[in-house]
């Protein structure tokens, strides 16, 4: 909203200084400051409200040290993350940008699913919460919407041929300079390969002429799978104080770098990556989201004053998935979201091995002391803070590796 106000002041009334709102970097900086301030200042009030409403976490006895002390800690704190993200976005972003619209829809959609799940757990006293099938239906529904919009919407294009003769005609970073050969495409970035690109449509080349028209048959299911997998991965990672919020912030900062590069015709040309028109506007959303996560972390670090609940974890996973798909970096997610991946794998391996050994030997055996993986280290006697810090370090290393793939081909 403020963007449109200052645009009017600059272009119509020529108010000095109003033009600064044209710059993505300025609005991003303002967004992270606003979201950080909102989440830290108003976050305390939200926590107090949740405590008064007796919205406390019911902790299952897993035999973990310090677990019982967490019982009654306010949950549904993901509301803080959602509000602290959306308020700056509504104030500072271009609300007619298709990528921003998709991210707002994702936030509200996944936030609603998580909120219903937490509501059932807290107020209906059902520890299972929302049935798994309904969560999956919600995730698949969002993936269907996101995949369809990204494939069919006319404003979602890429440019693989950015002529240097056009690059320096305008130095304002957020002005979209018409590049040659903007096109609809299902191309994405694939790491460690020579041309660094993969087109989903090529999987249908066997169909003969016109196969590109059916690329949605591959692209949309891939989007659905990624949205479902990453949102569940973030949900599983939210098991100890500060882990999900901190590792997610690292991932989102990296995706913010990708979005800024992909949306800037000069830097995308310099790094020889796909230029994605209009995608730079996502940087404002990302900045607000990072500020919200860091502000929430203020209250979520050990010992946590609030838990994000599924309201937060499902939302975080959904946003990360949509961001990665929008900037054509979804195939980097196994590296960038390596912490989520290993948490997911630890559960799958544990359950699969237990069932296999029970069928073969008559008794179930375990690979880990407990899954997800962070509980395994808790069982080994590591303090929560040490586990979280080391997971942060791993997350940073994976983020650096992901950035390196821009030039490592």
PyMOL commands that set and color helices and strands:
alter all, ss='L'
color gray80, all
select helices_A, chain A and resi 2-11+18-22+24-52+68-70+78-92+98-123+132-152+164-166+200-207+211-214+216-237+243-262+265-270+279-300+309-326+330-336+338-361+373-379+384-404
alter helices_A, ss='H'
color red, helices_A
select strands_A, chain A and resi 158-161+180-183+187-189+197-199
alter strands_A, ss='S'
color yellow, strands_A
deselect
rebuild
show_as cartoon
